Amino acid sequence: MSELDFGLSMAFQPIVDLENDTVFAHEALVRGEEGEPAGAIFERVDESNLYRFDQTCRVRAIELAARLEVPARLSINFMPNAVYRPEACIQTTLSAAAEFGLPLDRIIFEVTEAEKVVDQEHLRNIMLHYQQRGFLTAIDDFGAGYAGLNLLADFVPDFVKLDMLLVRDVHQDRTRQAIVRGLMGMFHELDVGVIAEGVETRDELDCLADLGVHLFQGFLFARPGFESLPEVNYPD
């Protein structure tokens, strides 16, 4: 695999489990080499380097997580349109995990629902292959984009991350509360873990906790730490 013509690194944001006040996972978020925001990096990604970018992000996330001795799981975003054959594309990840000593069952692969996937069956096959290889899987931004319930009907992930637009001001919005309540019942029946992302206020947290959520991610707990594991704020 040839090198990218630009550098990149990662920031890490914790996903916390409020049932026992622990870090459940850290999500790796792409940044520039000097901490430049993700948007500045994605501007340089196109069809010609999409595969290299996706593979480079995976390896960099695993390398940094191992160096920082991430104590829990590592959540990595992947781009399904960059994966041509799951069994071939996963080899770089397997090699990196072996090189840096990161067990496969501590890696969560997140696919964002907000990215339009041309071939839904292809995405399903990718996710199934990852589960079969021992990785955990998650649908990110659930409720925000293209796939929605159609993706869930074809593939049951280990986790679903509720999109921040469902989370924002949920305590003041009966419609959002009804949607989250309905989703929680469905996910419980399917044995899918639920993570609320983008949580910024104590009111949002309390409302979501009352609705049955116990895994959370957002500025209320910690902002992403560039090449570091930020200190977590556990609300009283």
N, C-alpha and C positions, 0 to 999 in steps of 0.2 A: 504494500500500500504506500503510495507516494505521500510526501508531506504536504500539509497545507501551506499556502504562502502567507499565512498570518498566524500569530500565536494566540493561545487562549489559556484560561485557567478556570477555577471554580470557586464559588462561594457556597457556604453550607448553612442551611436553615433547619432548625430542629422541628420535628413532629413530636408532640408531647402526649403522654398518656396520663390523664388527670385522675385515673382510678388509683394510681400509686405514685404520682408525681415523679415520673421517670421520662427519659427521652426514648421514644419508641424507634425513631429513625432520624437520619439527617438527609435532607434532599440536596443533591448537588445541582447548583445553578450556574450556567455558563457565564463567564466574565472575560474581559480582556486580560492581557498579561499584567497590566497595571491596575486592574480592577474596573476597567471601563464597563458600562452597563451592557446587558445582553443585547439590546437593540443595535448597538454599534457593531457587534459581532455578526448578528443575523443579516445585517446589510451586506455582508461579504459572502454570504452563502447562496449558491444557486445550484442548478442541476449538475453543473460540471464538477462541483466539489462536495455535494451533499453527502455522499457515502463516506468520504474521507473525514468530513466534519463530524458526522455521527460517530464513527469509530474512534476518532481522536477524543471526543468528549467522554466516551465511556472509559477509555484507558486513563485519561487524566483524572477523572472522578475517582476511580479505584486507587490509583497511585497516591493521590492526596489523602484519601480516606485512610489508607493504610499508614501513611506517614503521620497523620494526626491521631491515629489509634481511635478511630470512631468507635464508640462503645456499644453501639446498637446496630441497626440495619442501615444500609445505604440505599437511597432511592435515586435512580438514574432515569432521566427522560430519554426516550428514544424516538426517532423519526421513522415511522413505518414506511414512508415513501422512499427511504434510503435503503431499505432492506430488500434485496432481490431474492435471496434464498436464505431462510432462517438458519439452516444447518451450517451454511458457509459463513454467514455474517457474524455468527455468535462465537466463532473460533478466537477472534481477537480478544473478546471479553473473557472467555475461558482462560486464555493464556495469561492475561493480565491478572485475573483473580488468583491463579496458581502462583504467578511470580511474586505477588505482593501479599499472599497468604490470607485472602479474604474468602471465607466460605460462601458457596453459591447461595445457600439458603438465607444469607443475610443481605442479599441484593434484591431490591425491588425494581422492576422495570415499569415505568409509568409511560402510558401513551396518552397524549392529550386528545380529548374529544374535539377540541377546537381546530385541529388540523384536518383538513379535508383529505380523506383517504379514497383514492380512485377505486381500489379493489377491496371490498369489505371482506371477502373470503380470504384474501391474502393476509389481511390483518389478523383475522381469526387464527389462521395457521401459524402466524408468527407467535401470537400469545400462547397458543397451545404448546408449541415447541419449547418456548421458554419455561413454561410450567413443567413440562416433561423433563427438562434438564435440571430442575431443582430450584429455579428462580421463583420469587414471588412476583405477582403482577398487579397492576393498578390501572384504573381508568381515571385520568386527571381531568379536571374542569368539567365534571359531570353536570349536565344540564345547560351547557353553554354553547354547544356546537352542532356538528354535523351528524354524529353517530346516534347519540341518545339511547333510547330503549332498544333500537334495532341491534346495536352492538351488544348490549347486555343479553338480548335474546339468543344471540349466537355464541356468546362466550361469557362465562362467569369468572370474573377475576377474583383475586384474593382480597382486594381493597378497591373502594371507590372514593374519590376525593370530590366533595361537594364544591361546586364552583363558588367563588367569592361573591358573585352577584346574587346567589341564593342566601349567602351568609350576611351580606351587608344590611344592617338595621333590621335583622330578622325579628328582633324583639318588639318592633313597632309595626310589623306587617303580618296580619292574619293570613294573607294569601301565602306568603313565604313559609310561615309556620305550618300551614296545612300541607304544602308540598313536601317539606322536610319530614313531617310526621308520616306521610304516606310512603316516602322513599325509605324511611327507617324501617317500617314494617316489611316492605318488600325485601330490603337487604338482609334483615334478620332471618326471613324465611329462606333466603338463598345462601345464608351463612357467609355473607360478604362483610368485611370490616369497613367502617365508614370513618373518613377523615374530613373534618371541616377545615378548609383552607381560607386564608385571608381574614382571620379573626383579629379584630383591632380593638374591641371594647369589652369591658366586663359584662355589659348588658347582653351583647351578642353571645358571649361565652355561657352565661347563666341560662339563656333561653335554649341554646343548642344542647346544653347538658340536660336540661329538663326534658328535651325531646329524645334523649337517649344516646347522644354523641359523647364519646370520651377520648377520642383522638383529635388533636387540634394542631393547627399550624397558623402562624401569623405574627404580626408586629407586637401584639399583646404579650407574646412570650419571648420573642427575640427577632431582631432583624438579621438578614444573612451576614455571615462573617466571611470576609474574603480570605481564602486559604486558611481559615481558622474555624474553630467550633465556638460560637458565641455562648456567653453565659445565659442561662434560661431563667426567666422570671416566672415563678409559679404564683399565681394570684392566691391571696389568703382565702 
